[in-house]
Amino acid sequence: LDGNTVDAEYEHASFARAAVEYRASLNFVDGRVRKLMTAITGS
Amino acid sequence: MTSLHIFDIAGSGMAAQSMRLNTVASNLANVGSVTGDAASAYKPLEPVFASEVQDPAQPGVAGVRVTRVAESDVEPIKRYEPGNPLADDQGYVYAPNIDPIAQMVNMISASRAYQADVEMINTGKELALATLSVGR
């Protein structure tokens, strides 16, 4: 349309997707850390 | 979230867009600034953006920088207004050649881009804080 090669909608969507994937990975890591903490402290 | 470049990049975008909003405000404010000679008429301002790599280790990731604010070289509009105190000897005044509608469109575009940058920063902050609280 204006000669710009950046599609704002597409970039927005892929940003949101990356944020969700980051959050998901973070959940897995957090669960693992919690599990180890429970194993170590025993409570 | 390596070293949080998202803040630098989105911040540079916000600075650039707010500069664009400033030029739009300046152009709209001066729509009615007539002068008595063509050379001193107000020239519409147009910011010139260039991408700027933030981290040499990541050459594909770039912020934006306002390299300069250019004065558009469109000819001012010559109007016959002999009653105007600013008119020249022939009775002409020179008004800047600014299209208010194009300026409004420019303003909305800048405002949307600014909002997108704010959203980036908010998401980046949220994710960084969530990362800090892992295991708590």
Backbone of each chain as nested JSON, in Angstrom:
{
  "chains": [
    {"id": "A", "residues": [
      {"number": 1, "name": "LEU", "atoms": {"N": [0.841, -1.218, 0.0], "CA": [0.0, 0.0, 0.0], "C": [0.874, 1.265, 0.0]}},
      {"number": 2, "name": "ASP", "atoms": {"N": [1.74, 1.383, 1.007], "CA": [2.568, 2.579, 1.087], "C": [4.04, 2.271, 0.828]}},
      {"number": 3, "name": "GLY", "atoms": {"N": [4.338, 1.107, 0.245], "CA": [5.717, 0.757, -0.05], "C": [6.473, 0.238, 1.144]}},
      {"number": 4, "name": "ASN", "atoms": {"N": [5.771, 0.101, 2.288], "CA": [6.42, -0.405, 3.489], "C": [6.296, -1.929, 3.517]}},
      {"number": 5, "name": "THR", "atoms": {"N": [7.39, -2.614, 3.813], "CA": [7.351, -4.074, 3.779], "C": [6.957, -4.677, 5.116]}},
      {"number": 6, "name": "VAL", "atoms": {"N": [6.674, -3.841, 6.127], "CA": [6.273, -4.358, 7.429], "C": [4.752, -4.423, 7.494]}},
      {"number": 7, "name": "ASP", "atoms": {"N": [4.225, -5.627, 7.764], "CA": [2.784, -5.781, 7.937], "C": [2.481, -5.686, 9.434]}},
      {"number": 8, "name": "ALA", "atoms": {"N": [1.906, -4.578, 9.865], "CA": [1.727, -4.305, 11.297], "C": [0.874, -5.371, 11.972]}},
      {"number": 9, "name": "GLU", "atoms": {"N": [-0.215, -5.813, 11.28], "CA": [-1.105, -6.811, 11.895], "C": [-0.346, -8.119, 12.108]}},
      {"number": 10, "name": "TYR", "atoms": {"N": [0.402, -8.5, 11.079], "CA": [1.145, -9.762, 11.182], "C": [2.172, -9.683, 12.31]}},
      {"number": 11, "name": "GLU", "atoms": {"N": [2.88, -8.569, 12.407], "CA": [3.904, -8.405, 13.451], "C": [3.258, -8.413, 14.837]}},
      {"number": 12, "name": "HIS", "atoms": {"N": [2.085, -7.784, 14.943], "CA": [1.362, -7.764, 16.208], "C": [1.03, -9.187, 16.648]}},
      {"number": 13, "name": "ALA", "atoms": {"N": [0.512, -9.947, 15.689], "CA": [0.111, -11.315, 16.0], "C": [1.318, -12.142, 16.403]}},
      {"number": 14, "name": "SER", "atoms": {"N": [2.427, -11.99, 15.684], "CA": [3.572, -12.841, 16.029], "C": [4.206, -12.389, 17.344]}},
      {"number": 15, "name": "PHE", "atoms": {"N": [4.06, -11.095, 17.674], "CA": [4.526, -10.637, 18.987], "C": [3.703, -11.291, 20.099]}},
      {"number": 16, "name": "ALA", "atoms": {"N": [2.379, -11.275, 19.93], "CA": [1.498, -11.874, 20.934], "C": [1.802, -13.359, 21.085]}},
      {"number": 17, "name": "ARG", "atoms": {"N": [2.032, -14.024, 19.955], "CA": [2.311, -15.456, 19.97], "C": [3.612, -15.73, 20.739]}},
      {"number": 18, "name": "ALA", "atoms": {"N": [4.643, -14.927, 20.458], "CA": [5.928, -15.111, 21.139], "C": [5.771, -14.903, 22.635]}},
      {"number": 19, "name": "ALA", "atoms": {"N": [4.96, -13.903, 23.017], "CA": [4.753, -13.634, 24.441], "C": [4.079, -14.815, 25.114]}},
      {"number": 20, "name": "VAL", "atoms": {"N": [3.074, -15.397, 24.431], "CA": [2.372, -16.546, 25.015], "C": [3.314, -17.738, 25.132]}},
      {"number": 21, "name": "GLU", "atoms": {"N": [4.13, -17.949, 24.098], "CA": [5.058, -19.089, 24.141], "C": [6.088, -18.905, 25.255]}},
      {"number": 22, "name": "TYR", "atoms": {"N": [6.538, -17.657, 25.428], "CA": [7.485, -17.365, 26.516], "C": [6.848, -17.707, 27.861]}},
      {"number": 23, "name": "ARG", "atoms": {"N": [5.579, -17.273, 28.009], "CA": [4.86, -17.54, 29.245], "C": [4.717, -19.05, 29.5]}},
      {"number": 24, "name": "ALA", "atoms": {"N": [4.438, -19.793, 28.439], "CA": [4.276, -21.242, 28.571], "C": [5.587, -21.881, 29.038]}},
      {"number": 25, "name": "SER", "atoms": {"N": [6.689, -21.492, 28.395], "CA": [7.994, -22.023, 28.793], "C": [8.284, -21.689, 30.238]}},
      {"number": 26, "name": "LEU", "atoms": {"N": [7.922, -20.449, 30.614], "CA": [8.155, -19.994, 31.977], "C": [7.385, -20.856, 32.971]}},
      {"number": 27, "name": "ASN", "atoms": {"N": [6.151, -21.24, 32.586], "CA": [5.342, -22.096, 33.441], "C": [6.029, -23.431, 33.683]}},
      {"number": 28, "name": "PHE", "atoms": {"N": [6.58, -24.016, 32.6], "CA": [7.262, -25.306, 32.733], "C": [8.462, -25.182, 33.677]}},
      {"number": 29, "name": "VAL", "atoms": {"N": [9.275, -24.138, 33.452], "CA": [10.458, -23.931, 34.291], "C": [10.042, -23.742, 35.75]}},
      {"number": 30, "name": "ASP", "atoms": {"N": [9.003, -22.923, 35.935], "CA": [8.534, -22.633, 37.282], "C": [8.075, -23.923, 37.975]}},
      {"number": 31, "name": "GLY", "atoms": {"N": [7.341, -24.757, 37.232], "CA": [6.883, -26.018, 37.815], "C": [8.041, -26.9, 38.238]}},
      {"number": 32, "name": "ARG", "atoms": {"N": [9.081, -26.932, 37.406], "CA": [10.245, -27.76, 37.708], "C": [10.97, -27.26, 38.962]}},
      {"number": 33, "name": "VAL", "atoms": {"N": [11.127, -25.942, 39.016], "CA": [11.794, -25.347, 40.183], "C": [11.012, -25.645, 41.457]}},
      {"number": 34, "name": "ARG", "atoms": {"N": [9.689, -25.481, 41.372], "CA": [8.844, -25.749, 42.552], "C": [8.965, -27.201, 43.003]}},
      {"number": 35, "name": "LYS", "atoms": {"N": [8.993, -28.106, 42.002], "CA": [9.078, -29.536, 42.31], "C": [10.388, -29.832, 43.041]}},
      {"number": 36, "name": "LEU", "atoms": {"N": [11.487, -29.281, 42.518], "CA": [12.796, -29.485, 43.144], "C": [12.821, -28.899, 44.553]}},
      {"number": 37, "name": "MET", "atoms": {"N": [12.219, -27.711, 44.718], "CA": [12.191, -27.08, 46.037], "C": [11.44, -27.961, 47.033]}},
      {"number": 38, "name": "THR", "atoms": {"N": [10.323, -28.53, 46.54], "CA": [9.567, -29.426, 47.425], "C": [10.402, -30.635, 47.807]}},
      {"number": 39, "name": "ALA", "atoms": {"N": [11.131, -31.198, 46.83], "CA": [11.972, -32.362, 47.107], "C": [13.068, -32.036, 48.12]}},
      {"number": 40, "name": "ILE", "atoms": {"N": [13.644, -30.809, 48.009], "CA": [14.758, -30.434, 48.877], "C": [14.262, -30.129, 50.293]}},
      {"number": 41, "name": "THR", "atoms": {"N": [13.261, -29.261, 50.379], "CA": [12.807, -28.831, 51.708], "C": [11.875, -29.834, 52.354]}},
      {"number": 42, "name": "GLY", "atoms": {"N": [11.23, -30.63, 51.551], "CA": [10.34, -31.661, 52.106], "C": [9.06, -31.115, 52.686]}},
      {"number": 43, "name": "SER", "atoms": {"N": [8.673, -29.875, 52.292], "CA": [7.417, -29.351, 52.821], "C": [6.568, -28.783, 51.702]}}
    ]},
    {"id": "B", "residues": [
      {"number": 1, "name": "MET", "atoms": {"N": [14.446, -12.826, 26.574], "CA": [14.524, -11.476, 27.187], "C": [15.975, -11.04, 27.339]}},
      {"number": 2, "name": "THR", "atoms": {"N": [16.859, -11.495, 26.427], "CA": [18.282, -11.229, 26.627], "C": [18.562, -9.732, 26.724]}},
      {"number": 3, "name": "SER", "atoms": {"N": [19.05, -9.344, 27.85], "CA": [19.437, -7.969, 28.218], "C": [18.366, -6.933, 27.853]}},
      {"number": 4, "name": "LEU", "atoms": {"N": [17.135, -7.412, 27.661], "CA": [15.972, -6.525, 27.56], "C": [16.098, -5.432, 26.498]}},
      {"number": 5, "name": "HIS", "atoms": {"N": [16.465, -5.839, 25.283], "CA": [16.525, -4.854, 24.2], "C": [15.154, -4.314, 23.847]}},
      {"number": 6, "name": "ILE", "atoms": {"N": [14.125, -5.071, 24.263], "CA": [12.763, -4.631, 23.908], "C": [12.492, -3.233, 24.442]}},
      {"number": 7, "name": "PHE", "atoms": {"N": [13.062, -2.91, 25.625], "CA": [12.811, -1.578, 26.178], "C": [13.504, -0.494, 25.364]}},
      {"number": 8, "name": "ASP", "atoms": {"N": [14.765, -0.76, 24.961], "CA": [15.491, 0.229, 24.153], "C": [14.789, 0.457, 22.823]}},
      {"number": 9, "name": "ILE", "atoms": {"N": [14.377, -0.666, 22.203], "CA": [13.805, -0.556, 20.864], "C": [12.449, 0.128, 20.909]}},
      {"number": 10, "name": "ALA", "atoms": {"N": [11.574, -0.363, 21.815], "CA": [10.25, 0.255, 21.899], "C": [10.379, 1.7, 22.364]}},
      {"number": 11, "name": "GLY", "atoms": {"N": [11.341, 1.976, 23.239], "CA": [11.557, 3.354, 23.69], "C": [11.985, 4.25, 22.55]}},
      {"number": 12, "name": "SER", "atoms": {"N": [12.879, 3.745, 21.686], "CA": [13.303, 4.565, 20.547], "C": [12.121, 4.81, 19.621]}},
      {"number": 13, "name": "GLY", "atoms": {"N": [11.257, 3.78, 19.48], "CA": [10.067, 3.965, 18.656], "C": [9.143, 5.023, 19.235]}},
      {"number": 14, "name": "MET", "atoms": {"N": [8.978, 5.006, 20.575], "CA": [8.115, 6.009, 21.204], "C": [8.682, 7.407, 21.012]}},
      {"number": 15, "name": "ALA", "atoms": {"N": [9.999, 7.542, 21.161], "CA": [10.614, 8.862, 20.967], "C": [10.393, 9.346, 19.537]}},
      {"number": 16, "name": "ALA", "atoms": {"N": [10.571, 8.422, 18.574], "CA": [10.415, 8.811, 17.17], "C": [8.976, 9.205, 16.868]}},
      {"number": 17, "name": "GLN", "atoms": {"N": [8.017, 8.407, 17.39], "CA": [6.613, 8.715, 17.094], "C": [6.185, 9.999, 17.776]}},
      {"number": 18, "name": "SER", "atoms": {"N": [6.732, 10.269, 18.971], "CA": [6.309, 11.507, 19.614], "C": [6.917, 12.705, 18.88]}},
      {"number": 19, "name": "MET", "atoms": {"N": [8.104, 12.5, 18.275], "CA": [8.646, 13.567, 17.424], "C": [7.743, 13.795, 16.216]}},
      {"number": 20, "name": "ARG", "atoms": {"N": [7.204, 12.678, 15.65], "CA": [6.294, 12.822, 14.514], "C": [5.031, 13.57, 14.933]}},
      {"number": 21, "name": "LEU", "atoms": {"N": [4.516, 13.237, 16.139], "CA": [3.326, 13.947, 16.631], "C": [3.634, 15.434, 16.807]}},
      {"number": 22, "name": "ASN", "atoms": {"N": [4.858, 15.736, 17.285], "CA": [5.233, 17.148, 17.454], "C": [5.228, 17.881, 16.121]}},
      {"number": 23, "name": "THR", "atoms": {"N": [5.772, 17.239, 15.07], "CA": [5.805, 17.924, 13.772], "C": [4.393, 18.113, 13.234]}},
      {"number": 24, "name": "VAL", "atoms": {"N": [3.516, 17.105, 13.46], "CA": [2.127, 17.251, 13.001], "C": [1.474, 18.419, 13.72]}},
      {"number": 25, "name": "ALA", "atoms": {"N": [1.699, 18.501, 15.049], "CA": [1.117, 19.601, 15.815], "C": [1.627, 20.935, 15.298]}},
      {"number": 26, "name": "SER", "atoms": {"N": [2.926, 20.996, 15.014], "CA": [3.515, 22.229, 14.498], "C": [2.918, 22.596, 13.144]}},
      {"number": 27, "name": "ASN", "atoms": {"N": [2.781, 21.591, 12.264], "CA": [2.217, 21.866, 10.934], "C": [0.773, 22.332, 11.028]}},
      {"number": 28, "name": "LEU", "atoms": {"N": [-0.01, 21.661, 11.884], "CA": [-1.418, 22.044, 11.998], "C": [-1.555, 23.428, 12.626]}},
      {"number": 29, "name": "ALA", "atoms": {"N": [-0.671, 23.72, 13.59], "CA": [-0.76, 25.016, 14.261], "C": [-0.44, 26.145, 13.302]}},
      {"number": 30, "name": "ASN", "atoms": {"N": [0.385, 25.855, 12.282], "CA": [0.831, 26.914, 11.385], "C": [0.088, 26.946, 10.059]}},
      {"number": 31, "name": "VAL", "atoms": {"N": [-1.064, 26.239, 9.991], "CA": [-1.842, 26.254, 8.745], "C": [-2.197, 27.699, 8.372]}},
      {"number": 32, "name": "GLY", "atoms": {"N": [-2.492, 28.493, 9.398], "CA": [-2.944, 29.852, 9.111], "C": [-1.866, 30.917, 9.215]}},
      {"number": 33, "name": "SER", "atoms": {"N": [-0.583, 30.497, 9.319], "CA": [0.484, 31.494, 9.459], "C": [0.854, 32.043, 8.093]}},
      {"number": 34, "name": "VAL", "atoms": {"N": [0.221, 33.15, 7.7], "CA": [0.556, 33.735, 6.403], "C": [1.692, 34.742, 6.571]}},
      {"number": 35, "name": "THR", "atoms": {"N": [2.458, 34.939, 5.504], "CA": [3.543, 35.917, 5.528], "C": [3.477, 36.751, 4.257]}},
      {"number": 36, "name": "GLY", "atoms": {"N": [4.255, 37.799, 4.263], "CA": [4.234, 38.716, 3.132], "C": [5.216, 38.377, 2.037]}},
      {"number": 37, "name": "ASP", "atoms": {"N": [6.117, 37.42, 2.257], "CA": [6.99, 37.019, 1.146], "C": [7.196, 35.511, 1.146]}},
      {"number": 38, "name": "ALA", "atoms": {"N": [7.384, 34.969, -0.056], "CA": [7.387, 33.522, -0.254], "C": [8.524, 32.84, 0.498]}},
      {"number": 39, "name": "ALA", "atoms": {"N": [9.666, 33.53, 0.628], "CA": [10.841, 32.876, 1.206], "C": [10.652, 32.59, 2.693]}},
      {"number": 40, "name": "SER", "atoms": {"N": [9.961, 33.47, 3.405], "CA": [9.869, 33.296, 4.857], "C": [8.604, 32.57, 5.275]}},
      {"number": 41, "name": "ALA", "atoms": {"N": [7.808, 32.077, 4.322], "CA": [6.59, 31.337, 4.677], "C": [6.964, 30.069, 5.416]}},
      {"number": 42, "name": "TYR", "atoms": {"N": [6.059, 29.636, 6.305], "CA": [6.308, 28.411, 7.084], "C": [6.378, 27.212, 6.151]}},
      {"number": 43, "name": "LYS", "atoms": {"N": [7.418, 26.383, 6.343], "CA": [7.558, 25.153, 5.548], "C": [7.089, 23.972, 6.396]}},
      {"number": 44, "name": "PRO", "atoms": {"N": [6.233, 23.114, 5.852], "CA": [5.799, 21.951, 6.633], "C": [6.992, 21.103, 7.071]}},
      {"number": 45, "name": "LEU", "atoms": {"N": [6.958, 20.631, 8.316], "CA": [8.055, 19.823, 8.841], "C": [7.75, 18.341, 8.63]}},
      {"number": 46, "name": "GLU", "atoms": {"N": [8.789, 17.595, 8.35], "CA": [8.642, 16.167, 8.101], "C": [9.812, 15.445, 8.764]}},
      {"number": 47, "name": "PRO", "atoms": {"N": [9.547, 14.601, 9.798], "CA": [10.675, 13.914, 10.438], "C": [11.223, 12.811, 9.524]}},
      {"number": 48, "name": "VAL", "atoms": {"N": [12.537, 12.629, 9.559], "CA": [13.171, 11.582, 8.754], "C": [13.685, 10.51, 9.705]}},
      {"number": 49, "name": "PHE", "atoms": {"N": [13.166, 9.289, 9.537], "CA": [13.534, 8.181, 10.414], "C": [14.585, 7.306, 9.753]}},
      {"number": 50, "name": "ALA", "atoms": {"N": [15.434, 6.705, 10.595], "CA": [16.383, 5.709, 10.093], "C": [16.483, 4.617, 11.144]}},
      {"number": 51, "name": "SER", "atoms": {"N": [16.616, 3.368, 10.68], "CA": [16.742, 2.291, 11.656], "C": [18.157, 2.284, 12.212]}},
      {"number": 52, "name": "GLU", "atoms": {"N": [18.271, 1.898, 13.483], "CA": [19.558, 1.952, 14.166], "C": [19.749, 0.666, 14.958]}},
      {"number": 53, "name": "VAL", "atoms": {"N": [20.802, -0.065, 14.637], "CA": [21.062, -1.332, 15.319], "C": [21.47, -1.037, 16.758]}},
      {"number": 54, "name": "GLN", "atoms": {"N": [20.796, -1.698, 17.724], "CA": [21.052, -1.423, 19.137], "C": [22.273, -2.186, 19.639]}},
      {"number": 55, "name": "ASP", "atoms": {"N": [22.381, -3.438, 19.185], "CA": [23.424, -4.314, 19.699], "C": [24.152, -4.95, 18.51]}},
      {"number": 56, "name": "PRO", "atoms": {"N": [25.45, -4.681, 18.327], "CA": [26.163, -5.232, 17.173], "C": [26.092, -6.756, 17.112]}},
      {"number": 57, "name": "ALA", "atoms": {"N": [25.873, -7.398, 18.276], "CA": [25.774, -8.857, 18.28], "C": [24.482, -9.33, 17.635]}},
      {"number": 58, "name": "GLN", "atoms": {"N": [23.483, -8.456, 17.557], "CA": [22.205, -8.817, 16.942], "C": [21.892, -7.815, 15.829]}},
      {"number": 59, "name": "PRO", "atoms": {"N": [22.561, -7.946, 14.682], "CA": [22.409, -6.919, 13.65], "C": [21.015, -6.837, 13.042]}},
      {"number": 60, "name": "GLY", "atoms": {"N": [20.207, -7.903, 13.223], "CA": [18.872, -7.857, 12.647], "C": [17.883, -7.085, 13.49]}},
      {"number": 61, "name": "VAL", "atoms": {"N": [18.26, -6.774, 14.733], "CA": [17.329, -6.137, 15.663], "C": [17.674, -4.66, 15.76]}},
      {"number": 62, "name": "ALA", "atoms": {"N": [16.787, -3.823, 15.298], "CA": [17.116, -2.407, 15.224], "C": [16.021, -1.553, 15.826]}},
      {"number": 63, "name": "GLY", "atoms": {"N": [16.42, -0.485, 16.475], "CA": [15.478, 0.537, 16.916], "C": [15.368, 1.591, 15.831]}},
      {"number": 64, "name": "VAL", "atoms": {"N": [14.773, 2.711, 16.163], "CA": [14.61, 3.757, 15.162], "C": [15.13, 5.067, 15.734]}},
      {"number": 65, "name": "ARG", "atoms": {"N": [15.623, 5.904, 14.847], "CA": [16.183, 7.18, 15.292], "C": [15.693, 8.275, 14.342]}},
      {"number": 66, "name": "VAL", "atoms": {"N": [15.44, 9.442, 14.886], "CA": [15.065, 10.577, 14.038], "C": [16.361, 11.221, 13.582]}},
      {"number": 67, "name": "THR", "atoms": {"N": [16.722, 11.037, 12.313], "CA": [18.002, 11.589, 11.847], "C": [17.928, 13.096, 11.743]}},
      {"number": 68, "name": "ARG", "atoms": {"N": [16.804, 13.596, 11.21], "CA": [16.646, 15.051, 11.167], "C": [15.176, 15.357, 10.945]}},
      {"number": 69, "name": "VAL", "atoms": {"N": [14.819, 16.6, 11.159], "CA": [13.471, 17.054, 10.84], "C": [13.603, 17.926, 9.606]}},
      {"number": 70, "name": "ALA", "atoms": {"N": [13.115, 17.396, 8.477], "CA": [13.301, 18.089, 7.209], "C": [12.198, 19.111, 7.004]}},
      {"number": 71, "name": "GLU", "atoms": {"N": [12.535, 20.206, 6.327], "CA": [11.524, 21.178, 5.915], "C": [11.113, 20.833, 4.504]}},
      {"number": 72, "name": "SER", "atoms": {"N": [9.833, 20.564, 4.323], "CA": [9.339, 20.239, 2.993], "C": [9.529, 21.441, 2.068]}},
      {"number": 73, "name": "ASP", "atoms": {"N": [9.884, 21.189, 0.794], "CA": [10.15, 22.326, -0.11], "C": [8.98, 22.616, -1.043]}},
      {"number": 74, "name": "VAL", "atoms": {"N": [7.747, 22.27, -0.598], "CA": [6.597, 22.633, -1.43], "C": [6.445, 24.15, -1.456]}},
      {"number": 75, "name": "GLU", "atoms": {"N": [5.993, 24.652, -2.591], "CA": [5.807, 26.09, -2.742], "C": [4.638, 26.555, -1.872]}},
      {"number": 76, "name": "PRO", "atoms": {"N": [4.785, 27.703, -1.181], "CA": [3.653, 28.226, -0.423], "C": [2.517, 28.646, -1.357]}},
      {"number": 77, "name": "ILE", "atoms": {"N": [1.317, 28.67, -0.815], "CA": [0.149, 29.061, -1.621], "C": [0.072, 30.577, -1.652]}},
      {"number": 78, "name": "LYS", "atoms": {"N": [-0.011, 31.125, -2.882], "CA": [-0.068, 32.579, -3.064], "C": [-1.537, 32.983, -3.143]}},
      {"number": 79, "name": "ARG", "atoms": {"N": [-1.926, 33.887, -2.245], "CA": [-3.335, 34.287, -2.213], "C": [-3.454, 35.792, -2.318]}},
      {"number": 80, "name": "TYR", "atoms": {"N": [-4.433, 36.254, -3.052], "CA": [-4.634, 37.7, -3.193], "C": [-5.503, 38.202, -2.058]}},
      {"number": 81, "name": "GLU", "atoms": {"N": [-4.891, 38.927, -1.118], "CA": [-5.625, 39.472, 0.033], "C": [-5.125, 40.881, 0.309]}},
      {"number": 82, "name": "PRO", "atoms": {"N": [-5.55, 41.827, -0.496], "CA": [-4.988, 43.186, -0.33], "C": [-5.319, 43.799, 1.026]}},
      {"number": 83, "name": "GLY", "atoms": {"N": [-6.394, 43.32, 1.677], "CA": [-6.759, 43.896, 2.97], "C": [-5.899, 43.389, 4.107]}},
      {"number": 84, "name": "ASN", "atoms": {"N": [-5.146, 42.315, 3.876], "CA": [-4.33, 41.73, 4.945], "C": [-3.139, 42.636, 5.252]}},
      {"number": 85, "name": "PRO", "atoms": {"N": [-2.93, 42.967, 6.526], "CA": [-1.792, 43.858, 6.867], "C": [-0.445, 43.267, 6.492]}},
      {"number": 86, "name": "LEU", "atoms": {"N": [-0.373, 41.939, 6.306], "CA": [0.906, 41.312, 5.963], "C": [1.141, 41.263, 4.454]}},
      {"number": 87, "name": "ALA", "atoms": {"N": [0.165, 41.673, 3.664], "CA": [0.28, 41.516, 2.214], "C": [1.458, 42.312, 1.665]}},
      {"number": 88, "name": "ASP", "atoms": {"N": [2.045, 41.784, 0.572], "CA": [3.175, 42.488, -0.047], "C": [2.642, 43.612, -0.959]}},
      {"number": 89, "name": "ASP", "atoms": {"N": [3.546, 44.263, -1.733], "CA": [3.166, 45.435, -2.54], "C": [2.043, 45.124, -3.519]}},
      {"number": 90, "name": "GLN", "atoms": {"N": [2.037, 43.886, -4.064], "CA": [0.998, 43.527, -5.034], "C": [-0.286, 43.043, -4.35]}},
      {"number": 91, "name": "GLY", "atoms": {"N": [-0.271, 42.978, -3.033], "CA": [-1.464, 42.547, -2.325], "C": [-1.562, 41.056, -2.097]}},
      {"number": 92, "name": "TYR", "atoms": {"N": [-0.453, 40.344, -2.231], "CA": [-0.481, 38.891, -2.053], "C": [0.038, 38.498, -0.675]}},
      {"number": 93, "name": "VAL", "atoms": {"N": [-0.523, 37.445, -0.124], "CA": [0.037, 36.827, 1.079], "C": [0.404, 35.387, 0.726]}},
      {"number": 94, "name": "TYR", "atoms": {"N": [1.319, 34.803, 1.501], "CA": [1.8, 33.449, 1.227], "C": [1.463, 32.559, 2.406]}},
      {"number": 95, "name": "ALA", "atoms": {"N": [0.633, 31.554, 2.148], "CA": [0.23, 30.612, 3.198], "C": [0.984, 29.309, 2.989]}},
      {"number": 96, "name": "PRO", "atoms": {"N": [1.378, 28.631, 4.1], "CA": [2.09, 27.359, 3.936], "C": [1.19, 26.32, 3.274]}},
      {"number": 97, "name": "ASN", "atoms": {"N": [1.777, 25.499, 2.417], "CA": [1.013, 24.5, 1.67], "C": [0.878, 23.236, 2.516]}},
      {"number": 98, "name": "ILE", "atoms": {"N": [-0.062, 23.266, 3.479], "CA": [-0.258, 22.128, 4.387], "C": [-1.646, 21.559, 4.161]}},
      {"number": 99, "name": "ASP", "atoms": {"N": [-1.73, 20.236, 4.001], "CA": [-3.014, 19.557, 3.846], "C": [-3.439, 19.046, 5.224]}},
      {"number": 100, "name": "PRO", "atoms": {"N": [-4.401, 19.705, 5.876], "CA": [-4.76, 19.307, 7.252], "C": [-5.218, 17.86, 7.339]}},
      {"number": 101, "name": "ILE", "atoms": {"N": [-5.871, 17.366, 6.273], "CA": [-6.367, 15.983, 6.325], "C": [-5.201, 15.014, 6.325]}},
      {"number": 102, "name": "ALA", "atoms": {"N": [-4.21, 15.282, 5.463], "CA": [-3.024, 14.415, 5.452], "C": [-2.323, 14.469, 6.802]}},
      {"number": 103, "name": "GLN", "atoms": {"N": [-2.329, 15.649, 7.442], "CA": [-1.696, 15.769, 8.757], "C": [-2.457, 14.964, 9.806]}},
      {"number": 104, "name": "MET", "atoms": {"N": [-3.794, 14.973, 9.72], "CA": [-4.592, 14.195, 10.672], "C": [-4.328, 12.705, 10.501]}},
      {"number": 105, "name": "VAL", "atoms": {"N": [-4.229, 12.279, 9.232], "CA": [-3.934, 10.866, 8.961], "C": [-2.577, 10.505, 9.546]}},
      {"number": 106, "name": "ASN", "atoms": {"N": [-1.616, 11.393, 9.337], "CA": [-0.269, 11.194, 9.87], "C": [-0.31, 11.086, 11.391]}},
      {"number": 107, "name": "MET", "atoms": {"N": [-1.152, 11.937, 12.015], "CA": [-1.251, 11.935, 13.469], "C": [-1.818, 10.607, 13.971]}},
      {"number": 108, "name": "ILE", "atoms": {"N": [-2.884, 10.119, 13.31], "CA": [-3.497, 8.86, 13.75], "C": [-2.502, 7.716, 13.593]}},
      {"number": 109, "name": "SER", "atoms": {"N": [-1.773, 7.726, 12.478], "CA": [-0.778, 6.679, 12.243], "C": [0.303, 6.704, 13.325]}},
      {"number": 110, "name": "ALA", "atoms": {"N": [0.782, 7.911, 13.66], "CA": [1.806, 8.04, 14.698], "C": [1.268, 7.58, 16.044]}},
      {"number": 111, "name": "SER", "atoms": {"N": [0.006, 7.943, 16.319], "CA": [-0.591, 7.576, 17.597], "C": [-0.738, 6.06, 17.73]}},
      {"number": 112, "name": "ARG", "atoms": {"N": [-1.143, 5.391, 16.635], "CA": [-1.262, 3.928, 16.655], "C": [0.104, 3.273, 16.863]}},
      {"number": 113, "name": "ALA", "atoms": {"N": [1.12, 3.807, 16.182], "CA": [2.454, 3.226, 16.317], "C": [2.965, 3.401, 17.742]}},
      {"number": 114, "name": "TYR", "atoms": {"N": [2.654, 4.567, 18.349], "CA": [3.054, 4.824, 19.732], "C": [2.381, 3.829, 20.67]}},
      {"number": 115, "name": "GLN", "atoms": {"N": [1.062, 3.609, 20.43], "CA": [0.332, 2.646, 21.264], "C": [0.937, 1.257, 21.148]}},
      {"number": 116, "name": "ALA", "atoms": {"N": [1.327, 0.881, 19.931], "CA": [1.93, -0.446, 19.74], "C": [3.222, -0.554, 20.54]}},
      {"number": 117, "name": "ASP", "atoms": {"N": [4.014, 0.533, 20.553], "CA": [5.274, 0.519, 21.313], "C": [5.005, 0.402, 22.812]}},
      {"number": 118, "name": "VAL", "atoms": {"N": [3.966, 1.117, 23.287], "CA": [3.622, 1.026, 24.711], "C": [3.239, -0.413, 25.062]}},
      {"number": 119, "name": "GLU", "atoms": {"N": [2.486, -1.045, 24.162], "CA": [2.066, -2.426, 24.394], "C": [3.277, -3.357, 24.47]}},
      {"number": 120, "name": "MET", "atoms": {"N": [4.256, -3.122, 23.581], "CA": [5.501, -3.9, 23.608], "C": [6.158, -3.79, 24.977]}},
      {"number": 121, "name": "ILE", "atoms": {"N": [6.298, -2.549, 25.461], "CA": [6.985, -2.329, 26.731], "C": [6.237, -3.007, 27.865]}},
      {"number": 122, "name": "ASN", "atoms": {"N": [4.889, -2.883, 27.854], "CA": [4.093, -3.503, 28.92], "C": [4.269, -5.012, 28.919]}},
      {"number": 123, "name": "THR", "atoms": {"N": [4.188, -5.62, 27.728], "CA": [4.339, -7.072, 27.658], "C": [5.737, -7.48, 28.095]}},
      {"number": 124, "name": "GLY", "atoms": {"N": [6.751, -6.748, 27.627], "CA": [8.13, -7.065, 28.001], "C": [8.332, -6.965, 29.503]}},
      {"number": 125, "name": "LYS", "atoms": {"N": [7.755, -5.929, 30.112], "CA": [7.886, -5.731, 31.554], "C": [7.217, -6.879, 32.314]}},
      {"number": 126, "name": "GLU", "atoms": {"N": [6.005, -7.207, 31.85], "CA": [5.249, -8.277, 32.5], "C": [6.022, -9.601, 32.459]}},
      {"number": 127, "name": "LEU", "atoms": {"N": [6.573, -9.904, 31.281], "CA": [7.308, -11.168, 31.135], "C": [8.573, -11.152, 31.983]}},
      {"number": 128, "name": "ALA", "atoms": {"N": [9.269, -10.003, 32.028], "CA": [10.491, -9.923, 32.825], "C": [10.181, -10.113, 34.301]}},
      {"number": 129, "name": "LEU", "atoms": {"N": [9.073, -9.509, 34.757], "CA": [8.691, -9.65, 36.173], "C": [8.297, -11.086, 36.478]}},
      {"number": 130, "name": "ALA", "atoms": {"N": [7.583, -11.719, 35.54], "CA": [7.198, -13.124, 35.736], "C": [8.444, -13.998, 35.819]}},
      {"number": 131, "name": "THR", "atoms": {"N": [9.471, -13.657, 35.016], "CA": [10.718, -14.43, 35.049], "C": [11.422, -14.27, 36.386]}},
      {"number": 132, "name": "LEU", "atoms": {"N": [11.34, -13.054, 36.935], "CA": [12.007, -12.802, 38.221], "C": [11.373, -13.606, 39.345]}},
      {"number": 133, "name": "SER", "atoms": {"N": [10.063, -13.885, 39.2], "CA": [9.395, -14.564, 40.319], "C": [9.322, -16.081, 40.112]}},
      {"number": 134, "name": "VAL", "atoms": {"N": [10.181, -16.632, 39.254], "CA": [10.192, -18.084, 39.054], "C": [10.589, -18.771, 40.361]}},
      {"number": 135, "name": "GLY", "atoms": {"N": [9.803, -19.763, 40.768], "CA": [10.157, -20.551, 41.947], "C": [9.671, -19.965, 43.247]}},
      {"number": 136, "name": "ARG", "atoms": {"N": [8.974, -18.833, 43.194], "CA": [8.47, -18.263, 44.439], "C": [7.033, -18.649, 44.685]}}
    ]}
  ]
}
